[in-house]
Amino acid sequence: MDPTPNMQARVEINDGERELVEFLAEEIVAEKKASPSATIPTSLNGFAITCNKADVELTKSSEREKITISFNVNHTVDMEGEEAEATENKPEFSAMKSRPQFEVDIVRGGTTLSFTCSYLPGEAQEGEYNDVFSIDEVTIYQGEWSDKVYAVAGDVLDGYLYDLLMNFLEEKGVSNEFAEKMSDFASAYEHAKYVELLEAISKFTVEKK
């Protein structure tokens, strides 16, 4: 007797789940081997790091002010330039880089000076000096932010003012070198969350309800 349609569907689903679990097991092992770090650091250049799922905050406080850098690692990974072409068919973790848009909030009293920043594409050639990130937006407000607060785009700022603001961020610890290190951290953390996702899918697939 041929299986009923429902039985056929059940068999097909089970076969698919088995193949999925087998692939995930291999993928998890491979991704763990490719992990750049066994542990995720809790600080970076004097900033304390707090992670909550895909959200990351880096904070540093002094008597005068508190600096908070925040970003989300979702959808932030891309392939790096030439490495992307070389590893198009078989990407390696070393070619993957997380470059999240990030917020820098500098709070003094009840006033917040806030910058929205993005990583710039490409890398400086030998002997050249290029910024790693750019200022997308600047705003300043009292108390809590709302969408009524005025903000100005970085690309319409006076060029000299823009440079002064970049220097200001560097003096606060948000330099090009720091941004590179933060991208390395984001890459490692995003990779760890990816492995957790694979493990969760595998567990979900094999669990008996």
N, C-alpha and C positions, 0 to 999 in steps of 0.2 A: 504494500500500500504506500502510495506517495504521501509525503508529509503534507499536512494542511498548509495553506498559505501562512497562517500564524506561526506554525512550527518552523517553516522555512525562514521567515523573518527573524525568528528567535535565533536560529542557527547562524544566520548571516551576521547578526549583531554580535553574538558571542565570538565568532571568528574574527570580526573586526576589532573587538575589544582585546582579544588575545594578541593580535598583531600589534596593536597600539601599545600594550603593556610591554611586549618584548622590545619594541623600538625605544620606548621611553627608558627602559632599563639600560640599554646601551648608550643612549644619548646622555643620561644623567652621569654615567661613569665618565664619558668623554668630556662633558662640560666641567665636571669637578677637576679633572686632570688639567684642563685649560685655564682654570681659575688663577688669576694673577696673585691672589693673596688668600691665605688660610683664614685670616681674621680681618674683620673690618675695623679700621682705627676709630677711636673715640674722640680724637682731636686732630686739628690741622693748623699748624702755624699759630698756635695760641687761641684758636677758635674751638670751642667745645661742640661736638657733633651729636645731634639727636636725630634718630631715624624713627619714622612712624609709617610703616608700609612703604608706599612709593614716595612719601614726602621726606625731605631732609632739611634740617636747620643747623646752621653754624652760628654760634653766638660768642661774643666777647664783650665784657663790660669793664668800665672804668668808673671813677668817681664822676666824671663829666658826662659820659654817654654810654649807650648800649648799641652795639652793632649786631644786626641779625641778617644773615644771608640765607635765603630759602629757595628751594627748587624741588621739582618733581621729576623722577627719572623715567616716567612713562614716555614711550615714543621718542627717546632722545638719542638712540644709538644709530650710528651710520658707519659706512665703510670709509676708510681713509684713502683718499686720492689714488695714488699708484698702487697701493696695496690692495685696493678694492678690485682693480683690474687683474692683478696677479692671482687673487684668490676668489675670483668670481664664482667658480664652480664648487669650491670647497673652502668657504670662509673660515678663518682661524680667529680665535678670540683676540690675538694680538693686533688684528686689523680692525677690530671693532672699538669705537670710541663714543662715549656718552658726552654730549655737549648741550646740557640743558639751559634753557633760558633761566635766569636767576634774578631775584630781587635783593637789593641791598638797602636795608632800612637803618638809618642812623637816628637814634632817638635821644633828644636832650630835653629833660623836663617833659612837657606834654606835646612837644613838637617833633614831627618826624620828617626828615629829608630822605626821600625814597628814589632809588634808581632801578630801572628795569634794564637788564643787560643781556646780550646774546653773544655767543661765541662766533667768531668770524671764520669763514671757510678757508681752507688752505693753510699752509705753513710757510714761515719765512725761509727764504733761501740763505745759504751760507753767506755771511757778511751783511745781510739785510736785517733790519729791525722793523717788525710789524706788530701792531697790537694783536693780542690773542682774542680780545673781546671788545665790544662796542657798547656805548650807552644808547639804548632805544628810546628811553623816556625818563624824564625827571619831574618830580612833583614834591611839594612840601605842604604839610597840613597839620592842624591841631587836633588832638584827640584821635578818634577813630576815622579811618578812611571811608569815603563814600564816593559814588560815581559822579557826585557834584563837584568834587575837587578838581581844580584845573591842573593839567599836565601838559608838558611840551615835549615834542618828539626830538630825539637827539640829533637827527639829520637836519633840523632847521635852526639849531643853535649856532650862534657866532662861533667861528672856528677856534678863536683864541679862548673863549669861554669853555668850549668843549674840552680843549686841552687842559685847562685849569681844573675842570671837574674830574678828568681822568687822573690828574696828579693828586687831587684831593682824595680820590678813592685809593690810590696807591699808598698815600700816607696813612690811611686807615687800615692798611694791610691787604687791600684788594688790588694786588698788582698783577701783571701778566704772568709772573712766575707762580703766584698763588693760584691764578685761574687755571694754569696748566695742572697743578697739583689737585685742584678741586675736580677737574675733568677726569683725572686718573682715579680719584676716589669714586666719583659718580659711575665710572665705567665698571669698577670692581663691585660696587654696591648693586648696580643694575644687573650685573651678571649673577650675583648671589640671589637676587630676587627671581631671576629667570629660572635658575636651578630649583628654587622653592616652588615655582609654578609648575615645572615639570613633575616634581615629586608629588604635588597636590593632585595633579591630573591622574597620575599613576595610582595613587591611593584611592581616588574617587572611582576609578575604573574597576579596581579589584575588590572594593568593599562589597560585602553582601548585605543587602537591605533586609 
